[in-house]
C-alpha cells in the first residue's frame, strides 16, 4: 500500500445499487443486515497500521484503503460480483475487487479514490444470504448510517471558528494547515466521537500550538472528550504565560482548563487570569463526570463579563469576569498542563479528545447545544 493521502472535511460514501424492496425480503429467512463496516490502512503520520470503524460523519478518510463489511449471516458468493466503484456525481470508474469469506466482504479499489468525492459501489446482483434472505434496502449495505450516499447535514459550526483539529490520524490544525508540535509520543485512539479517530495522548506527551490567531478578547473552546481517570488529574487545554519561579504556575494571564479526582469522579475546572490575578470557575458536583463516562461534549467560554463551563450543553459553572489578559500566552498546550501549568501535577491527559474547535467569540448556550446535537 502506498503512502496514504487524506480526504479533508468530506464523507467517503459508498452504496449498493440493488433492485429489491423490503417487500421482496423472504419473511421465513429474514433480511440480510450489515453489522459493521471498518476500513484499514496505514497512518500517514507514523506509518503504523490502523483499523477503525467508519462513523456516520467520518471525515479525513484515507483515500487508499480497503473496506471490510461484516454481514449478519453467511453471504451467497454468487451475489457478490463487483464491476467497479463509480463516482456518485460523475462517470469516472475505478476497477474494484470483492472477496468474500462467509459473512465478511472485503472491498478493495484498484487505485486511490479522488479527494472531495463520493462513490457508489456498483454490483450486478442483489446481495443475499445463503438461506435466501436479501438485503432489506439499499441503505443497509452502505453501513447502517455509516457509509450512506444519503448522508445527513455536515456538523453545525457557528461563525467565528479560528482553529479546528479533527485528530483523524494527524495533528493538523485544519484552517491554517499547520501541524501541532508533538512533545513525547502522543497517539491516537482508533476510536472517535465524530469521525474515524481521536487524540489519545500518553505519559509525558502532549501537543503544542502557537497562539497567534487565538488570543482574542472573547474565546470559546469546544470538543468531545472520553475521560480516562488515570492519572487522577491532568491538564486538558492551557494557554498560560511563562513563570520565572518554577514549577510553573503563573495564573495572572491566559487560562487553564483541567480535571482532577473528586470522590472517585473527575471534576472539570477553569482558571482564567485577568492581568493582576486570576478567577476560578469550579462547578463542584455539577462539573463532575463518572470515571468511566462515555463521550461527553465539553465547552467553555471567556468574555469581558463572564466565564461559563458547559458539560453536554448544560451550564456546569457560570460567573462574572472582567476580561482575560493574554500577556505572555504564546503557546497552547493540548492534552496536558505542561509546560506552563505544572506545579499541582496537572500533566499529560491520557483521555480521548476529538473535534477540538476554538472560536474568537463567546458562544451562547444555544449555539453550543446545536453543535453537540
C-alpha positions in Angstrom: 0.0 0.0 0.0 1.4 3.4 -1.0 1.7 6.3 1.4 -1.8 7.4 2.4 -3.3 10.7 1.3 -6.3 12.0 3.1 -9.7 13.4 2.3 -10.3 16.5 4.3 -13.8 17.6 5.6 -15.7 15.2 3.3 -17.5 11.9 3.7 -16.5 8.9 1.7 -19.8 7.5 0.7 -20.4 4.2 -1.0 -23.8 2.5 -1.6 -25.1 -0.5 -3.4 -27.4 -0.4 -6.3 -30.0 -3.1 -5.6 -33.4 -3.7 -7.1 -35.2 -5.5 -4.2 -37.7 -3.7 -2.0 -38.5 -4.5 1.6 -41.5 -6.4 0.3 -39.0 -8.7 -1.6 -37.4 -10.0 1.6 -38.3 -13.6 2.4 -40.0 -13.5 5.7 -39.1 -17.1 6.6 -35.3 -16.3 6.4 -35.2 -12.7 7.4 -33.3 -9.9 5.8 -29.6 -9.7 5.4 -28.2 -6.8 7.5 -24.8 -5.1 7.9 -23.3 -5.5 11.4 -20.2 -3.3 10.9 -18.1 -1.5 8.3 -14.4 -0.8 9.1 -11.6 0.5 7.0 -7.9 -0.4 7.2 -4.8 1.3 6.1 -1.5 2.9 7.2 -1.3 6.0 9.3 0.2 8.7 7.2 2.0 10.3 10.2 3.5 7.3 11.9 3.4 4.6 9.3 1.6 2.2 11.7 -1.3 0.1 10.5 -4.7 1.1 11.8 -8.2 -0.4 11.8 -11.1 1.8 12.6 -14.9 1.7 12.4 -16.3 4.2 9.9 -18.6 6.6 11.7 -21.6 8.2 10.2 -20.0 11.6 9.7 -16.4 10.5 9.2 -14.0 13.0 7.6 -10.3 12.7 6.6 -11.0 9.2 5.5 -7.8 7.8 3.9 -8.0 7.7 0.1 -6.2 4.4 -0.3 -7.6 1.8 2.0 -9.8 -1.3 1.8 -13.2 -1.7 3.5 -14.4 -4.8 5.4 -18.2 -5.2 5.6 -19.5 -7.8 8.1 -23.0 -9.1 7.4 -25.4 -10.6 9.9 -25.2 -14.1 8.3 -23.3 -16.0 5.6 -23.5 -14.4 2.2 -24.1 -16.2 -1.1 -20.9 -15.8 -3.1 -22.8 -15.7 -6.4 -24.5 -12.4 -5.3 -21.2 -10.6 -4.7 -19.9 -9.6 -8.1 -18.4 -6.2 -8.4 -17.9 -4.2 -11.6 -16.3 -1.0 -10.2 -16.5 1.9 -7.9 -18.2 4.8 -9.7 -18.2 8.5 -8.8 -21.5 9.3 -7.2 -21.8 12.5 -9.3 -19.9 11.6 -12.4 -18.9 8.9 -14.8 -15.3 8.1 -13.7 -15.0 4.5 -12.6 -12.3 2.6 -10.6 -12.0 -1.1 -11.0 -12.7 -2.9 -7.7 -12.3 -6.4 -6.4 -14.5 -8.0 -3.8 -13.5 -11.0 -1.7 -16.0 -13.0 0.4 -15.3 -15.3 3.4 -18.6 -16.5 5.0 -20.2 -13.3 6.2 -17.3 -10.9 5.7 -16.9 -8.9 2.4 -13.6 -7.1 1.7 -13.9 -4.3 -0.9 -10.6 -3.2 -2.5 -10.4 -0.3 -5.0 -7.6 -0.9 -7.5 -6.3 2.7 -7.2 -6.7 5.7 -4.9 -10.1 7.4 -4.7 -10.5 11.0 -5.6 -10.5 13.7 -3.0 -13.7 15.5 -2.2 -15.8 12.9 -3.9 -18.4 10.3 -3.1 -18.6 6.9 -4.7 -21.1 4.1 -5.4 -20.1 0.5 -5.4 -21.7 -0.9 -8.5 -22.9 -4.5 -8.2 -24.5 -6.6 -10.9 -26.6 -8.8 -8.5 -28.8 -8.3 -5.4 -26.9 -9.3 -2.3 -28.4 -12.2 -0.5 -27.6 -14.7 2.2 -27.1 -18.5 1.6 -30.5 -19.0 3.2 -32.2 -16.7 0.6 -32.6 -13.6 2.7 -31.8 -10.5 0.7 -30.5 -7.2 1.9 -33.5 -5.3 3.2 -32.8 -1.9 1.4 -30.0 -0.2 -0.4 -29.0 1.9 2.6 -28.3 -1.2 4.7 -25.3 -2.3 2.7 -23.8 1.2 2.8 -23.3 0.7 6.5 -26.4 1.3 8.6 -25.9 5.0 8.5 -22.1 4.8 8.3 -21.4 4.9 4.6 -24.5 6.4 3.1 -24.9 8.4 -0.2 -27.9 10.0 1.5 -25.9 11.4 4.4 -27.3 14.0 6.8 -26.1 17.6 7.0 -22.5 18.3 7.9 -21.7 19.2 11.6 -23.0 22.5 12.7 -20.2 25.0 13.2 -21.1 28.6 14.3 -19.4 31.7 12.9 -16.1 32.7 14.5 -14.1 29.5 14.3 -10.4 30.3 14.2 -8.9 26.8 14.8 -10.0 23.2 14.3 -8.4 19.8 14.9 -10.2 16.7 13.7 -7.3 14.4 15.0 -8.1 11.9 12.2 -4.6 10.3 12.2 -2.7 13.6 12.2 -2.2 16.7 14.4 -3.0 19.3 11.7 -4.9 22.4 12.5 -7.3 22.3 9.6 -7.8 26.1 9.0 -4.2 27.0 8.7 -2.9 23.6 7.6 -0.2 23.8 10.3 0.7 20.7 12.3 0.8 21.0 16.1 4.2 20.2 17.6 4.5 16.8 19.2 6.1 16.5 22.7 6.9 13.0 23.6 4.8 10.4 21.8 1.1 11.4 21.7 -1.0 8.9 19.8 -4.5 8.1 18.5 -7.5 6.3 20.0 -8.6 4.3 16.9 -12.0 5.4 18.2 -13.9 8.6 17.9 -17.0 10.5 18.9 -17.4 12.1 15.5 -15.2 10.6 12.8 -12.6 7.9 12.3 -10.2 8.9 15.1 -9.4 11.0 18.1 -6.3 12.1 20.1 -5.2 9.7 22.8 -2.0 11.0 24.4 0.4 9.1 26.6 2.5 9.7 29.7 4.7 12.8 29.4 3.3 13.5 25.9 1.1 16.3 24.5 0.7 18.8 21.7 1.6 22.5 21.5 0.5 25.1 19.0 1.2 28.8 18.5 -1.5 31.2 19.7 -1.2 33.9 17.1 -4.8 33.6 16.0 -6.2 32.5 19.3 -5.6 35.4 21.7 -8.8 37.4 21.2 -11.0 39.4 23.6 -13.5 36.6 23.5 -12.8 32.9 23.4 -14.6 29.6 23.2 -13.3 26.0 23.1 -15.5 23.0 22.3 -14.5 19.3 22.0 -15.6 15.8 22.5 -14.0 14.1 25.5 -13.9 10.5 26.8 -12.3 10.6 30.2 -9.5 8.3 31.4 -9.3 8.8 35.1 -5.7 7.6 35.3 -3.8 9.6 36.1 -6.3 11.1 38.5 -5.6 14.7 37.5 -4.4 16.2 34.2 -4.3 19.4 32.2 -6.6 19.4 29.1 -6.2 22.8 27.5 -3.8 25.5 28.7 -2.8 28.9 27.4 -0.6 30.4 30.1 2.5 32.7 30.5 5.9 31.5 31.5 6.9 31.7 35.1 10.3 32.9 36.5 10.0 30.8 39.6 9.4 27.2 38.6 7.5 25.0 39.0 5.4 27.0 36.5 2.1 28.1 37.8 1.7 31.8 36.8 -2.1 32.3 36.6 -2.3 36.0 36.1 -2.8 35.6 32.3 -4.4 33.2 30.0 -6.5 30.2 31.1 -6.1 26.7 32.4 -8.8 24.0 31.8 -8.1 20.8 33.7 -9.6 17.9 35.6 -8.9 16.2 38.9 -10.3 13.5 41.2 -13.4 14.3 43.2 -14.6 11.4 45.4 -13.9 8.9 42.6 -15.3 11.1 39.8 -13.5 13.6 37.6 -14.2 17.3 38.2 -13.6 19.9 35.5 -12.3 23.3 36.4 -11.4 26.5 34.6 -9.0 29.2 35.9 -8.6 32.5 34.0 -6.1 35.3 34.5 -7.2 39.0 34.2 -3.7 40.6 34.4 -3.3 41.2 38.1 -4.8 38.0 39.4 -7.0 35.0 38.5 -10.5 33.8 38.8 -11.8 30.3 39.5 -14.8 28.6 37.8 -15.3 25.4 39.7 -18.8 24.0 39.3 -18.5 21.4 42.1 -20.6 18.3 41.6 -22.3 19.9 38.6 -18.9 19.7 36.8 -18.3 16.0 37.5 -18.2 13.1 35.2 -18.0 9.4 36.3 -14.5 7.9 35.9 -15.9 5.5 33.3 -18.1 8.0 31.5 -18.8 7.7 27.8 -18.1 10.6 25.3 -19.1 14.0 26.7 -19.2 17.3 24.9 -17.2 19.9 26.8 -17.0 23.6 26.2 -16.0 26.8 28.0 -16.4 30.5 27.1 -14.5 33.6 28.2 -15.8 37.1 27.6 -15.3 40.6 29.1 -18.2 40.0 31.5 -18.3 36.3 32.4 -16.9 32.8 32.0 -19.0 29.7 31.5 -18.2 26.0 31.6 -20.5 23.5 29.9 -20.8 19.8 30.1 -23.1 18.2 27.5 -24.6 21.5 26.7 -25.6 22.3 30.2 -24.1 25.0 32.4 -21.7 23.5 35.0 -20.3 26.8 36.2 -21.0 30.4 35.3 -19.5 33.5 36.9 -18.7 37.2 36.4 -15.3 38.0 34.9 -13.6 41.3 33.9 -11.8 40.0 30.8 -8.8 37.8 30.0 -5.2 39.2 29.7 -3.1 37.2 27.2 0.3 38.7 28.0 3.0 36.0 27.5 0.5 33.4 26.4 2.2 32.3 23.2 1.7 28.5 23.5 -1.5 26.4 23.5 -1.0 23.0 25.2 -3.4 20.2 24.2 -3.8 17.2 26.5 -1.5 18.5 29.3 -0.8 21.4 31.6 2.8 21.3 30.6 4.8 23.4 30.1 3.1 26.3 31.8 0.9 24.8 34.5 2.7 22.0 36.3 3.0 22.9 40.0 0.0 20.8 41.1 0.6 17.8 38.9 -1.9 18.6 36.1 0.3 16.9 33.5 -0.4 14.7 30.5 -4.0 13.6 29.9 -4.5 10.1 28.6 -8.2 10.7 27.9 -9.6 10.9 24.3 -10.0 14.3 22.7 -11.9 14.7 19.5 -13.1 17.6 17.2 -11.4 20.4 19.1 -12.6 23.8 17.9 -11.7 27.3 19.0 -13.7 30.5 18.3 -13.0 34.2 18.7 -16.4 34.8 20.2 -18.0 33.6 23.5 -20.7 31.3 22.1 -24.1 31.3 23.8 -25.5 28.1 25.2 -27.9 27.7 22.3 -25.0 27.5 19.8 -23.1 25.0 21.9 -26.1 22.8 22.2 -26.6 22.9 18.4 -23.0 21.9 17.9 -23.4 19.0 20.3 -26.7 17.8 18.6 
